[in-house]
Amino acid sequence: GIKCCSNSDTQVKYVDEVGNWSVENGELCGIGYERCSWSILGYPCCSLYPTVVYTDENGSWGYEDGQWCGI
């Protein structure tokens, strides 16, 4: 199977219904939902160092590139 990313601060490159994914050493690796599970709600994950704009029962939100994103 696909290994988990070794660095928990790895930047998300792809998001699908299974989880968050990145690339380490040229290979796909899984980040998992612990870092950012916003795709479940239909929103992308924010970039690596976002500013919190709003917080609700789902967590913290940022606003990037004209759209809401999850932190």
PDB file of N, CA, C, O and CB in Angstrom:
ATOM      1  N   GLY A   1       0.807  -1.195   0.000  1.00  0.00           N
ATOM      2  CA  GLY A   1       0.000   0.000   0.000  1.00  0.00           C
ATOM      3  C   GLY A   1       0.847   1.254   0.000  1.00  0.00           C
ATOM      4  O   GLY A   1       2.072   1.202  -0.117  1.00  0.00           O
ATOM      5  N   ILE A   2       0.187   2.354   0.131  1.00  0.00           N
ATOM      6  CA  ILE A   2       0.850   3.650   0.144  1.00  0.00           C
ATOM      7  C   ILE A   2       1.257   3.984   1.573  1.00  0.00           C
ATOM      8  O   ILE A   2       0.460   3.844   2.501  1.00  0.00           O
ATOM      9  CB  ILE A   2      -0.070   4.755  -0.443  1.00  0.00           C
ATOM     10  N   LYS A   3       2.487   4.419   1.745  1.00  0.00           N
ATOM     11  CA  LYS A   3       2.995   4.761   3.073  1.00  0.00           C
ATOM     12  C   LYS A   3       2.476   6.122   3.521  1.00  0.00           C
ATOM     13  O   LYS A   3       2.087   6.956   2.704  1.00  0.00           O
ATOM     14  CB  LYS A   3       4.529   4.753   3.078  1.00  0.00           C
ATOM     15  N   CYS A   4       2.479   6.327   4.823  1.00  0.00           N
ATOM     16  CA  CYS A   4       2.156   7.637   5.382  1.00  0.00           C
ATOM     17  C   CYS A   4       3.356   8.557   5.180  1.00  0.00           C
ATOM     18  O   CYS A   4       4.500   8.101   5.187  1.00  0.00           O
ATOM     19  CB  CYS A   4       1.777   7.532   6.898  1.00  0.00           C
ATOM     20  N   CYS A   5       3.097   9.838   5.002  1.00  0.00           N
ATOM     21  CA  CYS A   5       4.184  10.808   4.880  1.00  0.00           C
ATOM     22  C   CYS A   5       4.960  10.850   6.194  1.00  0.00           C
ATOM     23  O   CYS A   5       4.365  10.804   7.271  1.00  0.00           O
ATOM     24  CB  CYS A   5       3.637  12.224   4.512  1.00  0.00           C
ATOM     25  N   SER A   6       6.263  10.937   6.107  1.00  0.00           N
ATOM     26  CA  SER A   6       7.089  10.921   7.312  1.00  0.00           C
ATOM     27  C   SER A   6       7.047  12.250   8.061  1.00  0.00           C
ATOM     28  O   SER A   6       7.272  12.277   9.271  1.00  0.00           O
ATOM     29  CB  SER A   6       8.521  10.584   6.952  1.00  0.00           C
ATOM     30  N   ASN A   7       6.764  13.350   7.367  1.00  0.00           N
ATOM     31  CA  ASN A   7       6.717  14.671   7.983  1.00  0.00           C
ATOM     32  C   ASN A   7       5.257  15.096   8.123  1.00  0.00           C
ATOM     33  O   ASN A   7       4.562  15.242   7.118  1.00  0.00           O
ATOM     34  CB  ASN A   7       7.524  15.712   7.145  1.00  0.00           C
ATOM     35  N   SER A   8       4.786  15.295   9.344  1.00  0.00           N
ATOM     36  CA  SER A   8       3.381  15.660   9.567  1.00  0.00           C
ATOM     37  C   SER A   8       3.045  17.050   9.037  1.00  0.00           C
ATOM     38  O   SER A   8       1.868  17.381   8.892  1.00  0.00           O
ATOM     39  CB  SER A   8       3.058  15.593  11.048  1.00  0.00           C
ATOM     40  N   ASP A   9       4.050  17.865   8.747  1.00  0.00           N
ATOM     41  CA  ASP A   9       3.822  19.200   8.196  1.00  0.00           C
ATOM     42  C   ASP A   9       3.950  19.237   6.676  1.00  0.00           C
ATOM     43  O   ASP A   9       4.027  20.313   6.084  1.00  0.00           O
ATOM     44  CB  ASP A   9       4.793  20.182   8.810  1.00  0.00           C
ATOM     45  N   THR A  10       3.973  18.068   6.046  1.00  0.00           N
ATOM     46  CA  THR A  10       4.054  17.992   4.596  1.00  0.00           C
ATOM     47  C   THR A  10       2.870  18.707   3.973  1.00  0.00           C
ATOM     48  O   THR A  10       1.739  18.554   4.434  1.00  0.00           O
ATOM     49  CB  THR A  10       4.109  16.531   4.128  1.00  0.00           C
ATOM     50  N   GLN A  11       3.118  19.487   2.929  1.00  0.00           N
ATOM     51  CA  GLN A  11       2.052  20.234   2.267  1.00  0.00           C
ATOM     52  C   GLN A  11       1.164  19.293   1.454  1.00  0.00           C
ATOM     53  O   GLN A  11       1.663  18.434   0.727  1.00  0.00           O
ATOM     54  CB  GLN A  11       2.644  21.328   1.359  1.00  0.00           C
ATOM     55  N   VAL A  12      -0.142  19.458   1.580  1.00  0.00           N
ATOM     56  CA  VAL A  12      -1.108  18.650   0.840  1.00  0.00           C
ATOM     57  C   VAL A  12      -1.007  18.986  -0.641  1.00  0.00           C
ATOM     58  O   VAL A  12      -1.067  20.156  -1.019  1.00  0.00           O
ATOM     59  CB  VAL A  12      -2.552  18.887   1.363  1.00  0.00           C
ATOM     60  N   LYS A  13      -0.855  17.961  -1.486  1.00  0.00           N
ATOM     61  CA  LYS A  13      -0.794  18.147  -2.937  1.00  0.00           C
ATOM     62  C   LYS A  13      -2.088  17.707  -3.606  1.00  0.00           C
ATOM     63  O   LYS A  13      -2.492  18.286  -4.614  1.00  0.00           O
ATOM     64  CB  LYS A  13       0.384  17.373  -3.524  1.00  0.00           C
ATOM     65  N   TYR A  14      -2.744  16.685  -3.053  1.00  0.00           N
ATOM     66  CA  TYR A  14      -3.976  16.141  -3.613  1.00  0.00           C
ATOM     67  C   TYR A  14      -4.928  15.814  -2.474  1.00  0.00           C
ATOM     68  O   TYR A  14      -4.501  15.415  -1.391  1.00  0.00           O
ATOM     69  CB  TYR A  14      -3.694  14.880  -4.481  1.00  0.00           C
ATOM     70  N   VAL A  15      -6.218  15.985  -2.726  1.00  0.00           N
ATOM     71  CA  VAL A  15      -7.242  15.629  -1.746  1.00  0.00           C
ATOM     72  C   VAL A  15      -8.312  14.834  -2.474  1.00  0.00           C
ATOM     73  O   VAL A  15      -8.774  15.244  -3.539  1.00  0.00           O
ATOM     74  CB  VAL A  15      -7.850  16.903  -1.048  1.00  0.00           C
ATOM     75  N   ASP A  16      -8.712  13.696  -1.907  1.00  0.00           N
ATOM     76  CA  ASP A  16      -9.833  12.941  -2.454  1.00  0.00           C
ATOM     77  C   ASP A  16     -10.676  12.413  -1.305  1.00  0.00           C
ATOM     78  O   ASP A  16     -10.460  12.787  -0.152  1.00  0.00           O
ATOM     79  CB  ASP A  16      -9.340  11.779  -3.361  1.00  0.00           C
ATOM     80  N   GLU A  17     -11.637  11.545  -1.611  1.00  0.00           N
ATOM     81  CA  GLU A  17     -12.545  11.047  -0.581  1.00  0.00           C
ATOM     82  C   GLU A  17     -11.867  10.127   0.429  1.00  0.00           C
ATOM     83  O   GLU A  17     -12.441   9.835   1.479  1.00  0.00           O
ATOM     84  CB  GLU A  17     -13.685  10.321  -1.226  1.00  0.00           C
ATOM     85  N   VAL A  18     -10.668   9.671   0.130  1.00  0.00           N
ATOM     86  CA  VAL A  18      -9.936   8.780   1.024  1.00  0.00           C
ATOM     87  C   VAL A  18      -9.094   9.556   2.026  1.00  0.00           C
ATOM     88  O   VAL A  18      -8.992   9.166   3.189  1.00  0.00           O
ATOM     89  CB  VAL A  18      -9.052   7.842   0.223  1.00  0.00           C
ATOM     90  N   GLY A  19      -8.496  10.640   1.586  1.00  0.00           N
ATOM     91  CA  GLY A  19      -7.636  11.404   2.477  1.00  0.00           C
ATOM     92  C   GLY A  19      -6.846  12.475   1.766  1.00  0.00           C
ATOM     93  O   GLY A  19      -7.173  12.870   0.647  1.00  0.00           O
ATOM     94  N   ASN A  20      -5.816  12.935   2.416  1.00  0.00           N
ATOM     95  CA  ASN A  20      -4.925  13.966   1.885  1.00  0.00           C
ATOM     96  C   ASN A  20      -3.609  13.313   1.491  1.00  0.00           C
ATOM     97  O   ASN A  20      -3.111  12.421   2.178  1.00  0.00           O
ATOM     98  CB  ASN A  20      -4.693  15.109   2.926  1.00  0.00           C
ATOM     99  N   TRP A  21      -3.052  13.772   0.372  1.00  0.00           N
ATOM    100  CA  TRP A  21      -1.879  13.127  -0.194  1.00  0.00           C
ATOM    101  C   TRP A  21      -0.798  14.141  -0.522  1.00  0.00           C
ATOM    102  O   TRP A  21      -1.083  15.301  -0.820  1.00  0.00           O
ATOM    103  CB  TRP A  21      -2.256  12.344  -1.437  1.00  0.00           C
ATOM    104  N   SER A  22       0.441  13.689  -0.464  1.00  0.00           N
ATOM    105  CA  SER A  22       1.575  14.502  -0.862  1.00  0.00           C
ATOM    106  C   SER A  22       2.581  13.592  -1.560  1.00  0.00           C
ATOM    107  O   SER A  22       2.291  12.430  -1.842  1.00  0.00           O
ATOM    108  CB  SER A  22       2.217  15.226   0.368  1.00  0.00           C
ATOM    109  N   VAL A  23       3.750  14.127  -1.831  1.00  0.00           N
ATOM    110  CA  VAL A  23       4.807  13.355  -2.475  1.00  0.00           C
ATOM    111  C   VAL A  23       6.088  13.547  -1.673  1.00  0.00           C
ATOM    112  O   VAL A  23       6.493  14.674  -1.387  1.00  0.00           O
ATOM    113  CB  VAL A  23       5.003  13.789  -3.970  1.00  0.00           C
ATOM    114  N   GLU A  24       6.714  12.442  -1.317  1.00  0.00           N
ATOM    115  CA  GLU A  24       8.021  12.460  -0.659  1.00  0.00           C
ATOM    116  C   GLU A  24       8.949  11.532  -1.418  1.00  0.00           C
ATOM    117  O   GLU A  24       8.590  10.396  -1.727  1.00  0.00           O
ATOM    118  CB  GLU A  24       7.914  12.037   0.842  1.00  0.00           C
ATOM    119  N   ASN A  25      10.136  12.017  -1.716  1.00  0.00           N
ATOM    120  CA  ASN A  25      11.128  11.218  -2.451  1.00  0.00           C
ATOM    121  C   ASN A  25      10.551  10.650  -3.739  1.00  0.00           C
ATOM    122  O   ASN A  25      10.866   9.524  -4.125  1.00  0.00           O
ATOM    123  CB  ASN A  25      11.649  10.080  -1.575  1.00  0.00           C
ATOM    124  N   GLY A  26       9.701  11.438  -4.405  1.00  0.00           N
ATOM    125  CA  GLY A  26       9.130  11.028  -5.680  1.00  0.00           C
ATOM    126  C   GLY A  26       8.001  10.020  -5.585  1.00  0.00           C
ATOM    127  O   GLY A  26       7.532   9.525  -6.611  1.00  0.00           O
ATOM    128  N   GLU A  27       7.550   9.700  -4.369  1.00  0.00           N
ATOM    129  CA  GLU A  27       6.480   8.719  -4.194  1.00  0.00           C
ATOM    130  C   GLU A  27       5.297   9.323  -3.445  1.00  0.00           C
ATOM    131  O   GLU A  27       5.468  10.137  -2.538  1.00  0.00           O
ATOM    132  CB  GLU A  27       7.001   7.488  -3.446  1.00  0.00           C
ATOM    133  N   LEU A  28       4.095   8.909  -3.842  1.00  0.00           N
ATOM    134  CA  LEU A  28       2.879   9.352  -3.182  1.00  0.00           C
ATOM    135  C   LEU A  28       2.869   8.870  -1.737  1.00  0.00           C
ATOM    136  O   LEU A  28       3.245   7.732  -1.457  1.00  0.00           O
ATOM    137  CB  LEU A  28       1.635   8.842  -3.933  1.00  0.00           C
ATOM    138  N   CYS A  29       2.444   9.728  -0.823  1.00  0.00           N
ATOM    139  CA  CYS A  29       2.324   9.337   0.580  1.00  0.00           C
ATOM    140  C   CYS A  29       1.051   9.941   1.151  1.00  0.00           C
ATOM    141  O   CYS A  29       0.586  10.983   0.690  1.00  0.00           O
ATOM    142  CB  CYS A  29       3.569   9.790   1.401  1.00  0.00           C
ATOM    143  N   GLY A  30       0.498   9.288   2.146  1.00  0.00           N
ATOM    144  CA  GLY A  30      -0.750   9.730   2.751  1.00  0.00           C
ATOM    145  C   GLY A  30      -0.520  10.603   3.966  1.00  0.00           C
ATOM    146  O   GLY A  30       0.340  10.313   4.799  1.00  0.00           O
ATOM    147  N   ILE A  31      -1.299  11.681   4.065  1.00  0.00           N
ATOM    148  CA  ILE A  31      -1.234  12.554   5.230  1.00  0.00           C
ATOM    149  C   ILE A  31      -2.364  12.204   6.180  1.00  0.00           C
ATOM    150  O   ILE A  31      -2.202  12.296   7.397  1.00  0.00           O
ATOM    151  CB  ILE A  31      -1.306  14.042   4.818  1.00  0.00           C
ATOM    152  N   GLY A  32      -3.500  11.807   5.643  1.00  0.00           N
ATOM    153  CA  GLY A  32      -4.620  11.399   6.477  1.00  0.00           C
ATOM    154  C   GLY A  32      -5.480  12.565   6.901  1.00  0.00           C
ATOM    155  O   GLY A  32      -5.169  13.720   6.610  1.00  0.00           O
ATOM    156  N   TYR A  33      -6.554  12.263   7.581  1.00  0.00           N
ATOM    157  CA  TYR A  33      -7.510  13.282   7.967  1.00  0.00           C
ATOM    158  C   TYR A  33      -7.142  14.009   9.242  1.00  0.00           C
ATOM    159  O   TYR A  33      -7.812  14.976   9.604  1.00  0.00           O
ATOM    160  CB  TYR A  33      -8.846  12.674   8.122  1.00  0.00           C
ATOM    161  N   GLU A  34      -6.096  13.579   9.938  1.00  0.00           N
ATOM    162  CA  GLU A  34      -5.717  14.280  11.151  1.00  0.00           C
ATOM    163  C   GLU A  34      -5.309  15.716  10.851  1.00  0.00           C
ATOM    164  O   GLU A  34      -5.536  16.600  11.679  1.00  0.00           O
ATOM    165  CB  GLU A  34      -4.583  13.547  11.851  1.00  0.00           C
ATOM    166  N   ARG A  35      -4.723  15.968   9.707  1.00  0.00           N
ATOM    167  CA  ARG A  35      -4.222  17.295   9.378  1.00  0.00           C
ATOM    168  C   ARG A  35      -5.318  18.173   8.790  1.00  0.00           C
ATOM    169  O   ARG A  35      -5.443  19.337   9.169  1.00  0.00           O
ATOM    170  CB  ARG A  35      -3.058  17.193   8.404  1.00  0.00           C
ATOM    171  N   CYS A  36      -6.104  17.641   7.882  1.00  0.00           N
ATOM    172  CA  CYS A  36      -7.118  18.467   7.228  1.00  0.00           C
ATOM    173  C   CYS A  36      -8.189  17.579   6.619  1.00  0.00           C
ATOM    174  O   CYS A  36      -7.917  16.843   5.670  1.00  0.00           O
ATOM    175  CB  CYS A  36      -6.483  19.368   6.145  1.00  0.00           C
ATOM    176  N   SER A  37      -9.377  17.636   7.141  1.00  0.00           N
ATOM    177  CA  SER A  37     -10.464  16.777   6.661  1.00  0.00           C
ATOM    178  C   SER A  37     -11.554  17.567   5.952  1.00  0.00           C
ATOM    179  O   SER A  37     -12.686  17.094   5.849  1.00  0.00           O
ATOM    180  CB  SER A  37     -11.069  16.005   7.818  1.00  0.00           C
ATOM    181  N   TRP A  38     -11.243  18.735   5.472  1.00  0.00           N
ATOM    182  CA  TRP A  38     -12.263  19.624   4.914  1.00  0.00           C
ATOM    183  C   TRP A  38     -12.892  19.120   3.628  1.00  0.00           C
ATOM    184  O   TRP A  38     -13.991  19.555   3.286  1.00  0.00           O
ATOM    185  CB  TRP A  38     -11.673  20.962   4.668  1.00  0.00           C
ATOM    186  N   SER A  39     -12.241  18.225   2.903  1.00  0.00           N
ATOM    187  CA  SER A  39     -12.838  17.718   1.671  1.00  0.00           C
ATOM    188  C   SER A  39     -14.149  17.001   1.950  1.00  0.00           C
ATOM    189  O   SER A  39     -15.007  16.924   1.070  1.00  0.00           O
ATOM    190  CB  SER A  39     -11.872  16.779   0.957  1.00  0.00           C
ATOM    191  N   ILE A  40     -14.320  16.478   3.150  1.00  0.00           N
ATOM    192  CA  ILE A  40     -15.578  15.835   3.529  1.00  0.00           C
ATOM    193  C   ILE A  40     -16.715  16.848   3.475  1.00  0.00           C
ATOM    194  O   ILE A  40     -17.842  16.498   3.124  1.00  0.00           O
ATOM    195  CB  ILE A  40     -15.474  15.213   4.943  1.00  0.00           C
ATOM    196  N   LEU A  41     -16.429  18.097   3.821  1.00  0.00           N
ATOM    197  CA  LEU A  41     -17.430  19.164   3.812  1.00  0.00           C
ATOM    198  C   LEU A  41     -17.487  19.892   2.476  1.00  0.00           C
ATOM    199  O   LEU A  41     -18.285  20.813   2.308  1.00  0.00           O
ATOM    200  CB  LEU A  41     -17.140  20.156   4.918  1.00  0.00           C
ATOM    201  N   GLY A  42     -16.649  19.488   1.522  1.00  0.00           N
ATOM    202  CA  GLY A  42     -16.658  20.102   0.202  1.00  0.00           C
ATOM    203  C   GLY A  42     -15.768  21.326   0.067  1.00  0.00           C
ATOM    204  O   GLY A  42     -15.945  22.112  -0.865  1.00  0.00           O
ATOM    205  N   TYR A  43     -14.821  21.506   0.968  1.00  0.00           N
ATOM    206  CA  TYR A  43     -13.912  22.649   0.919  1.00  0.00           C
ATOM    207  C   TYR A  43     -12.471  22.167   0.822  1.00  0.00           C
ATOM    208  O   TYR A  43     -12.137  21.098   1.333  1.00  0.00           O
ATOM    209  CB  TYR A  43     -14.097  23.549   2.160  1.00  0.00           C
ATOM    210  N   PRO A  44     -11.617  22.950   0.169  1.00  0.00           N
ATOM    211  CA  PRO A  44     -10.203  22.571   0.107  1.00  0.00           C
ATOM    212  C   PRO A  44      -9.501  22.877   1.423  1.00  0.00           C
ATOM    213  O   PRO A  44     -10.023  23.599   2.273  1.00  0.00           O
ATOM    214  CB  PRO A  44      -9.500  23.300  -1.048  1.00  0.00           C
ATOM    215  N   CYS A  45      -8.328  22.323   1.568  1.00  0.00           N
ATOM    216  CA  CYS A  45      -7.483  22.647   2.708  1.00  0.00           C
ATOM    217  C   CYS A  45      -6.745  23.945   2.411  1.00  0.00           C
ATOM    218  O   CYS A  45      -6.376  24.208   1.266  1.00  0.00           O
ATOM    219  CB  CYS A  45      -6.485  21.492   3.016  1.00  0.00           C
ATOM    220  N   CYS A  46      -6.532  24.745   3.431  1.00  0.00           N
ATOM    221  CA  CYS A  46      -5.760  25.978   3.267  1.00  0.00           C
ATOM    222  C   CYS A  46      -4.286  25.645   3.048  1.00  0.00           C
ATOM    223  O   CYS A  46      -3.845  24.518   3.273  1.00  0.00           O
ATOM    224  CB  CYS A  46      -5.930  26.901   4.500  1.00  0.00           C
ATOM    225  N   SER A  47      -3.549  26.639   2.610  1.00  0.00           N
ATOM    226  CA  SER A  47      -2.115  26.472   2.428  1.00  0.00           C
ATOM    227  C   SER A  47      -1.441  26.211   3.779  1.00  0.00           C
ATOM    228  O   SER A  47      -2.104  26.177   4.816  1.00  0.00           O
ATOM    229  CB  SER A  47      -1.506  27.719   1.745  1.00  0.00           C
ATOM    230  N   LEU A  48      -0.167  26.035   3.756  1.00  0.00           N
ATOM    231  CA  LEU A  48       0.568  25.609   4.942  1.00  0.00           C
ATOM    232  C   LEU A  48       0.487  26.587   6.117  1.00  0.00           C
ATOM    233  O   LEU A  48       0.422  26.149   7.266  1.00  0.00           O
ATOM    234  CB  LEU A  48       1.997  25.398   4.581  1.00  0.00           C
ATOM    235  N   TYR A  49       0.490  27.890   5.862  1.00  0.00           N
ATOM    236  CA  TYR A  49       0.466  28.881   6.951  1.00  0.00           C
ATOM    237  C   TYR A  49      -0.702  29.853   6.785  1.00  0.00           C
ATOM    238  O   TYR A  49      -0.487  31.032   6.501  1.00  0.00           O
ATOM    239  CB  TYR A  49       1.796  29.661   6.998  1.00  0.00           C
ATOM    240  N   PRO A  50      -1.923  29.376   6.958  1.00  0.00           N
ATOM    241  CA  PRO A  50      -3.095  30.235   6.748  1.00  0.00           C
ATOM    242  C   PRO A  50      -3.380  31.138   7.950  1.00  0.00           C
ATOM    243  O   PRO A  50      -2.882  30.912   9.054  1.00  0.00           O
ATOM    244  CB  PRO A  50      -4.318  29.380   6.453  1.00  0.00           C
ATOM    245  N   THR A  51      -4.184  32.153   7.705  1.00  0.00           N
ATOM    246  CA  THR A  51      -4.684  33.017   8.766  1.00  0.00           C
ATOM    247  C   THR A  51      -6.097  32.579   9.101  1.00  0.00           C
ATOM    248  O   THR A  51      -6.922  32.434   8.200  1.00  0.00           O
ATOM    249  CB  THR A  51      -4.644  34.521   8.348  1.00  0.00           C
ATOM    250  N   VAL A  52      -6.395  32.366  10.375  1.00  0.00           N
ATOM    251  CA  VAL A  52      -7.743  31.989  10.794  1.00  0.00           C
ATOM    252  C   VAL A  52      -8.647  33.210  10.644  1.00  0.00           C
ATOM    253  O   VAL A  52      -8.381  34.264  11.221  1.00  0.00           O
ATOM    254  CB  VAL A  52      -7.755  31.453  12.271  1.00  0.00           C
ATOM    255  N   VAL A  53      -9.722  33.056   9.860  1.00  0.00           N
ATOM    256  CA  VAL A  53     -10.668  34.138   9.619  1.00  0.00           C
ATOM    257  C   VAL A  53     -11.943  33.919  10.417  1.00  0.00           C
ATOM    258  O   VAL A  53     -12.602  34.876  10.825  1.00  0.00           O
ATOM    259  CB  VAL A  53     -10.988  34.252   8.127  1.00  0.00           C
ATOM    260  N   TYR A  54     -12.290  32.651  10.638  1.00  0.00           N
ATOM    261  CA  TYR A  54     -13.559  32.314  11.281  1.00  0.00           C
ATOM    262  C   TYR A  54     -13.410  30.956  11.953  1.00  0.00           C
ATOM    263  O   TYR A  54     -12.661  30.105  11.473  1.00  0.00           O
ATOM    264  CB  TYR A  54     -14.736  32.304  10.250  1.00  0.00           C
ATOM    265  N   THR A  55     -14.108  30.750  13.046  1.00  0.00           N
ATOM    266  CA  THR A  55     -14.112  29.459  13.731  1.00  0.00           C
ATOM    267  C   THR A  55     -15.546  29.091  14.066  1.00  0.00           C
ATOM    268  O   THR A  55     -16.305  29.919  14.570  1.00  0.00           O
ATOM    269  CB  THR A  55     -13.235  29.497  15.016  1.00  0.00           C
ATOM    270  N   ASP A  56     -15.922  27.830  13.782  1.00  0.00           N
ATOM    271  CA  ASP A  56     -17.255  27.339  14.132  1.00  0.00           C
ATOM    272  C   ASP A  56     -17.136  25.923  14.685  1.00  0.00           C
ATOM    273  O   ASP A  56     -16.042  25.482  15.039  1.00  0.00           O
ATOM    274  CB  ASP A  56     -18.207  27.371  12.897  1.00  0.00           C
ATOM    275  N   GLU A  57     -18.268  25.206  14.762  1.00  0.00           N
ATOM    276  CA  GLU A  57     -18.260  23.860  15.345  1.00  0.00           C
ATOM    277  C   GLU A  57     -17.428  22.860  14.547  1.00  0.00           C
ATOM    278  O   GLU A  57     -17.057  21.811  15.073  1.00  0.00           O
ATOM    279  CB  GLU A  57     -19.671  23.350  15.460  1.00  0.00           C
ATOM    280  N   ASN A  58     -17.125  23.172  13.271  1.00  0.00           N
ATOM    281  CA  ASN A  58     -16.309  22.288  12.448  1.00  0.00           C
ATOM    282  C   ASN A  58     -14.817  22.540  12.610  1.00  0.00           C
ATOM    283  O   ASN A  58     -14.000  21.678  12.286  1.00  0.00           O
ATOM    284  CB  ASN A  58     -16.689  22.443  11.005  1.00  0.00           C
ATOM    285  N   GLY A  59     -14.464  23.711  13.106  1.00  0.00           N
ATOM    286  CA  GLY A  59     -13.060  24.041  13.265  1.00  0.00           C
ATOM    287  C   GLY A  59     -12.750  25.442  12.793  1.00  0.00           C
ATOM    288  O   GLY A  59     -13.612  26.321  12.814  1.00  0.00           O
ATOM    289  N   SER A  60     -11.513  25.648  12.365  1.00  0.00           N
ATOM    290  CA  SER A  60     -11.055  26.969  11.926  1.00  0.00           C
ATOM    291  C   SER A  60     -11.069  27.061  10.409  1.00  0.00           C
ATOM    292  O   SER A  60     -10.792  26.088   9.708  1.00  0.00           O
ATOM    293  CB  SER A  60      -9.642  27.262  12.462  1.00  0.00           C
ATOM    294  N   TRP A  61     -11.400  28.256   9.915  1.00  0.00           N
ATOM    295  CA  TRP A  61     -11.513  28.520   8.483  1.00  0.00           C
ATOM    296  C   TRP A  61     -10.582  29.649   8.072  1.00  0.00           C
ATOM    297  O   TRP A  61     -10.333  30.582   8.835  1.00  0.00           O
ATOM    298  CB  TRP A  61     -12.960  28.864   8.111  1.00  0.00           C
ATOM    299  N   GLY A  62     -10.080  29.546   6.869  1.00  0.00           N
ATOM    300  CA  GLY A  62      -9.313  30.619   6.248  1.00  0.00           C
ATOM    301  C   GLY A  62     -10.004  31.018   4.956  1.00  0.00           C
ATOM    302  O   GLY A  62     -11.009  30.417   4.577  1.00  0.00           O
ATOM    303  N   TYR A  63      -9.476  32.023   4.280  1.00  0.00           N
ATOM    304  CA  TYR A  63     -10.026  32.468   3.000  1.00  0.00           C
ATOM    305  C   TYR A  63      -8.853  32.723   2.072  1.00  0.00           C
ATOM    306  O   TYR A  63      -8.055  33.633   2.299  1.00  0.00           O
ATOM    307  CB  TYR A  63     -10.922  33.756   3.161  1.00  0.00           C
ATOM    308  N   GLU A  64      -8.752  31.907   1.017  1.00  0.00           N
ATOM    309  CA  GLU A  64      -7.641  32.002   0.072  1.00  0.00           C
ATOM    310  C   GLU A  64      -8.152  31.873  -1.352  1.00  0.00           C
ATOM    311  O   GLU A  64      -9.073  31.104  -1.623  1.00  0.00           O
ATOM    312  CB  GLU A  64      -6.583  30.923   0.361  1.00  0.00           C
ATOM    313  N   ASP A  65      -7.556  32.622  -2.251  1.00  0.00           N
ATOM    314  CA  ASP A  65      -7.896  32.544  -3.677  1.00  0.00           C
ATOM    315  C   ASP A  65      -9.389  32.674  -3.918  1.00  0.00           C
ATOM    316  O   ASP A  65      -9.938  31.998  -4.787  1.00  0.00           O
ATOM    317  CB  ASP A  65      -7.401  31.238  -4.264  1.00  0.00           C
ATOM    318  N   GLY A  66     -10.052  33.538  -3.154  1.00  0.00           N
ATOM    319  CA  GLY A  66     -11.474  33.797  -3.360  1.00  0.00           C
ATOM    320  C   GLY A  66     -12.409  32.727  -2.849  1.00  0.00           C
ATOM    321  O   GLY A  66     -13.587  32.727  -3.206  1.00  0.00           O
ATOM    322  N   GLN A  67     -11.922  31.809  -2.021  1.00  0.00           N
ATOM    323  CA  GLN A  67     -12.802  30.768  -1.488  1.00  0.00           C
ATOM    324  C   GLN A  67     -12.420  30.395  -0.057  1.00  0.00           C
ATOM    325  O   GLN A  67     -11.276  30.568   0.363  1.00  0.00           O
ATOM    326  CB  GLN A  67     -12.757  29.526  -2.383  1.00  0.00           C
ATOM    327  N   TRP A  68     -13.400  29.880   0.678  1.00  0.00           N
ATOM    328  CA  TRP A  68     -13.160  29.401   2.039  1.00  0.00           C
ATOM    329  C   TRP A  68     -12.326  28.133   1.984  1.00  0.00           C
ATOM    330  O   TRP A  68     -12.449  27.338   1.052  1.00  0.00           O
ATOM    331  CB  TRP A  68     -14.495  29.144   2.786  1.00  0.00           C
ATOM    332  N   CYS A  69     -11.482  27.951   2.980  1.00  0.00           N
ATOM    333  CA  CYS A  69     -10.680  26.730   3.071  1.00  0.00           C
ATOM    334  C   CYS A  69     -10.556  26.335   4.537  1.00  0.00           C
ATOM    335  O   CYS A  69     -10.626  27.180   5.430  1.00  0.00           O
ATOM    336  CB  CYS A  69      -9.270  26.929   2.427  1.00  0.00           C
ATOM    337  N   GLY A  70     -10.373  25.060   4.768  1.00  0.00           N
ATOM    338  CA  GLY A  70     -10.270  24.539   6.127  1.00  0.00           C
ATOM    339  C   GLY A  70      -8.847  24.510   6.630  1.00  0.00           C
ATOM    340  O   GLY A  70      -7.900  24.256   5.886  1.00  0.00           O
ATOM    341  N   ILE A  71      -8.725  24.782   7.928  1.00  0.00           N
ATOM    342  CA  ILE A  71      -7.404  24.774   8.558  1.00  0.00           C
ATOM    343  C   ILE A  71      -7.305  23.568   9.478  1.00  0.00           C
ATOM    344  O   ILE A  71      -6.273  23.361  10.116  1.00  0.00           O
ATOM    345  CB  ILE A  71      -7.145  26.094   9.347  1.00  0.00           C
TER     346      ILE A  71
END
